[in-house]
Amino acid sequence: MSFHDRFYTPKTAKAILSWRILLGIAVLAGSMLFGISPAISIALGVVAYSASVAAAMPRDGRIRIDPFTVQEPWRQFVQGAQRSAVKLHQIVEGVSAGPVQVRMASIVAKLDRGLDDTWQIARRGHDIDQAVHRIDPTALRSKLATLQQQGATDAIASVEGQLESVDRLKAQSTKMANTLRLAQTRLDELVARAAEAGVGAGDTDAYEHDVEDLVVELEGLRQAIQEVRPA
């Protein structure tokens, strides 16, 4: 996470408008009481305030995202989310400094968490597809046909069980892909609306609500797929 990304977060926004302001003022006043010149006292107050805010900023805890380590369609989902994230950060950078920019930065930080969830969902989808490939359902169906001709009841039940596992994995993969596909469509819309919200031409409350809905949906899917264990 770059300094820019760490700065435009809800945690940093709270730190900027917190008791740390009083800390800076206290250092300034204390310095002047000790006879230090006003200019140096102001500088010391600013340094104390800035240092306390910097200490409160989130550390680089973002996971590393590499779309080229997953196959399609998962790669395109991750790349699409990354492009949208870049556009959103560019929009926020263009918003005039003030409360609106702080709030927009907070909203975009939530979408950054959604990007992390998208990556984890995509990796799980890739793992599931790879598991299906290893099981090789085509070969299993061929084997099943041979066993049915031979009347090998126990072996037939075993192969049918494996094919049922394949069907469940494929259904899970399809659900995840459909969710990410819809999420990208909604993300594209949010990018388009971000510029309006940033200049006060759009409903910021409604925008934030829609962002939270998308992030919660992605987080819910990510948590749900933790229970899926590809073979």
C-alpha positions as CSV (number, residue, x, y, z in Angstrom):
1,M,0.0,0.0,0.0
2,S,1.5,3.3,-1.0
3,F,1.6,6.4,1.2
4,H,-1.2,7.9,-0.9
5,D,-3.4,4.8,-0.3
6,R,-2.6,4.8,3.4
7,F,-3.4,8.5,3.7
8,Y,-6.8,8.3,2.0
9,T,-8.3,5.9,4.5
10,P,-11.0,6.3,7.2
11,K,-8.4,5.6,9.9
12,T,-6.2,8.5,8.7
13,A,-9.2,10.8,8.3
14,K,-10.2,10.2,11.9
15,A,-6.6,10.8,13.1
16,I,-6.5,14.1,11.3
17,L,-9.6,15.4,13.0
18,S,-8.8,13.9,16.5
19,W,-7.2,14.9,19.8
20,R,-3.9,15.1,17.9
21,I,-4.8,18.7,16.9
22,L,-4.8,19.5,20.6
23,L,-1.5,17.8,21.0
24,G,0.0,20.1,18.3
25,I,-1.4,23.1,20.0
26,A,-0.1,22.0,23.4
27,V,3.4,21.6,22.0
28,L,3.2,25.0,20.4
29,A,2.0,26.7,23.6
30,G,4.5,24.8,25.8
31,S,7.4,25.8,23.5
32,M,6.4,29.5,23.7
33,L,6.1,29.3,27.5
34,F,9.8,28.2,27.5
35,G,10.7,31.3,25.5
36,I,11.2,29.6,22.2
37,S,10.4,31.9,19.2
38,P,6.9,31.7,17.7
39,A,8.2,30.4,14.3
40,I,10.1,27.5,15.9
41,S,7.2,26.8,18.3
42,I,4.7,26.6,15.4
43,A,7.1,24.3,13.6
44,L,7.4,22.0,16.7
45,G,3.6,21.9,17.0
46,V,3.2,21.0,13.4
47,V,5.9,18.3,13.7
48,A,4.2,16.8,16.8
49,Y,0.8,16.8,15.1
50,S,2.1,15.3,11.8
51,A,4.1,12.6,13.6
52,S,1.1,11.6,15.7
53,V,-1.1,11.4,12.5
54,A,1.6,9.4,10.7
55,A,1.8,7.0,13.6
56,A,-2.0,6.4,13.4
57,M,-2.0,5.7,9.6
58,P,-2.6,2.1,8.6
59,R,0.4,0.0,7.9
60,D,1.0,-1.8,4.6
61,G,-1.3,-4.7,5.2
62,R,-2.7,-5.2,1.7
63,I,-2.3,-8.5,0.1
64,R,-0.3,-8.8,-3.1
65,I,-2.5,-9.1,-6.1
66,D,-1.1,-10.8,-9.3
67,P,-3.9,-11.5,-11.9
68,F,-1.4,-13.4,-14.0
69,T,-1.3,-16.2,-11.5
70,V,-4.9,-17.2,-12.2
71,Q,-6.5,-18.4,-15.4
72,E,-9.5,-17.0,-17.3
73,P,-12.1,-15.9,-16.5
74,W,-10.7,-15.0,-13.1
75,R,-7.8,-13.0,-14.5
76,Q,-10.2,-10.6,-16.3
77,F,-12.3,-10.1,-13.2
78,V,-9.2,-9.1,-11.1
79,Q,-7.8,-6.9,-13.9
80,G,-11.1,-5.2,-14.3
81,A,-11.4,-4.5,-10.6
82,Q,-7.8,-3.1,-10.5
83,R,-8.5,-0.7,-13.4
84,S,-11.6,0.5,-11.6
85,A,-9.7,1.1,-8.4
86,V,-7.1,3.1,-10.3
87,K,-9.8,5.3,-11.8
88,L,-11.5,5.8,-8.5
89,H,-8.2,6.9,-6.8
90,Q,-7.6,9.3,-9.7
91,I,-11.0,10.8,-9.2
92,V,-10.5,11.3,-5.5
93,E,-7.1,13.0,-6.2
94,G,-8.9,15.5,-8.4
95,V,-11.5,16.4,-5.7
96,S,-10.8,19.8,-4.0
97,A,-9.3,19.4,-0.6
98,G,-11.9,19.4,2.2
99,P,-14.6,17.3,3.8
100,V,-15.9,16.0,0.5
101,Q,-12.5,14.6,-0.4
102,V,-12.0,13.1,3.0
103,R,-15.3,11.3,2.7
104,M,-14.7,10.2,-0.8
105,A,-11.4,8.8,0.2
106,S,-13.1,6.9,3.0
107,I,-15.6,5.4,0.5
108,V,-12.8,4.4,-1.9
109,A,-11.0,2.7,0.9
110,K,-14.0,0.5,1.4
111,L,-13.9,-0.4,-2.3
112,D,-10.2,-1.3,-1.9
113,R,-11.3,-3.9,0.6
114,G,-13.7,-5.1,-2.1
115,L,-10.8,-5.4,-4.5
116,D,-9.0,-7.6,-1.9
117,D,-12.1,-9.8,-1.7
118,T,-12.4,-10.0,-5.5
119,W,-8.8,-11.3,-5.6
120,Q,-9.4,-14.0,-3.0
121,I,-12.6,-15.1,-4.7
122,A,-10.8,-15.2,-8.0
123,R,-8.0,-17.3,-6.5
124,R,-10.5,-19.7,-5.0
125,G,-12.3,-20.0,-8.3
126,H,-9.0,-20.7,-10.1
127,D,-8.2,-23.4,-7.5
128,I,-11.7,-25.0,-8.0
129,D,-11.3,-25.1,-11.8
130,Q,-7.9,-26.6,-11.4
131,A,-9.3,-29.3,-9.1
132,V,-12.0,-30.1,-11.7
133,H,-9.3,-30.4,-14.3
134,R,-7.3,-32.8,-12.2
135,I,-10.3,-35.0,-11.5
136,D,-10.9,-35.2,-15.3
137,P,-14.6,-35.7,-15.5
138,T,-14.4,-36.7,-19.2
139,A,-12.2,-39.7,-18.2
140,L,-14.5,-40.5,-15.3
141,R,-17.6,-40.6,-17.5
142,S,-15.8,-42.9,-19.9
143,K,-14.8,-45.1,-17.0
144,L,-18.3,-45.1,-15.7
145,A,-19.7,-46.3,-19.0
146,T,-17.2,-49.2,-19.0
147,L,-18.1,-50.1,-15.5
148,Q,-21.8,-50.0,-16.2
149,Q,-21.3,-52.5,-19.0
150,Q,-19.4,-54.7,-16.6
151,G,-21.9,-54.4,-13.9
152,A,-19.4,-53.5,-11.3
153,T,-21.8,-52.0,-8.7
154,D,-19.3,-50.8,-6.0
155,A,-17.0,-49.2,-8.6
156,I,-19.9,-47.5,-10.3
157,A,-21.0,-45.9,-7.0
158,S,-17.5,-44.6,-6.4
159,V,-17.2,-43.0,-9.8
160,E,-20.7,-41.5,-9.6
161,G,-19.7,-40.0,-6.3
162,Q,-16.6,-38.4,-7.9
163,L,-18.8,-37.0,-10.7
164,E,-21.2,-35.6,-8.1
165,S,-18.3,-33.8,-6.5
166,V,-17.3,-32.4,-9.9
167,D,-20.8,-31.1,-10.4
168,R,-20.8,-29.3,-7.0
169,L,-17.4,-27.8,-7.7
170,K,-18.5,-26.6,-11.1
171,A,-21.7,-25.1,-9.8
172,Q,-19.7,-23.2,-7.1
173,S,-17.3,-21.9,-9.7
174,T,-20.2,-20.7,-11.9
175,K,-21.8,-18.9,-9.0
176,M,-18.6,-17.2,-8.1
177,A,-17.9,-16.1,-11.7
178,N,-21.4,-14.8,-12.1
179,T,-21.1,-12.8,-8.9
180,L,-17.8,-11.2,-9.9
181,R,-19.2,-10.5,-13.4
182,L,-22.1,-8.6,-11.9
183,A,-19.8,-7.0,-9.3
184,Q,-17.7,-5.6,-12.2
185,T,-20.8,-4.1,-13.8
186,R,-21.8,-2.4,-10.6
187,L,-18.2,-1.2,-10.0
188,D,-18.1,0.4,-13.5
189,E,-21.3,2.2,-12.5
190,L,-19.8,3.4,-9.2
191,V,-16.7,4.7,-11.0
192,A,-19.0,6.8,-13.3
193,R,-20.9,8.1,-10.3
194,A,-17.8,8.9,-8.3
195,A,-17.0,12.1,-10.2
196,E,-20.5,13.4,-9.6
197,A,-20.4,12.6,-5.9
198,G,-16.9,14.2,-5.7
199,V,-18.2,17.6,-7.0
200,G,-21.4,17.5,-5.0
201,A,-23.6,16.8,-8.1
202,G,-24.6,13.4,-6.9
203,D,-26.1,12.0,-3.7
204,T,-23.0,11.1,-1.6
205,D,-25.1,9.2,1.0
206,A,-26.7,7.0,-1.7
207,Y,-23.3,6.5,-3.3
208,E,-21.7,5.3,-0.1
209,H,-24.7,3.0,0.6
210,D,-24.3,1.4,-2.8
211,V,-20.6,1.0,-2.3
212,E,-21.2,-0.7,1.1
213,D,-23.7,-3.0,-0.4
214,L,-21.2,-4.2,-3.0
215,V,-18.4,-4.6,-0.5
216,V,-20.7,-6.6,1.9
217,E,-21.8,-8.9,-0.9
218,L,-18.2,-9.6,-1.9
219,E,-17.1,-10.2,1.6
220,G,-20.0,-12.6,2.2
221,L,-19.1,-14.6,-0.8
222,R,-15.4,-14.7,0.2
223,Q,-16.3,-15.9,3.7
224,A,-18.7,-18.5,2.2
225,I,-16.1,-20.0,-0.1
226,Q,-13.6,-20.5,2.7
227,E,-15.6,-23.7,3.4
228,V,-15.0,-25.0,-0.1
229,R,-11.9,-27.2,-0.2
230,P,-11.0,-28.2,-3.8
231,A,-9.6,-31.7,-4.1
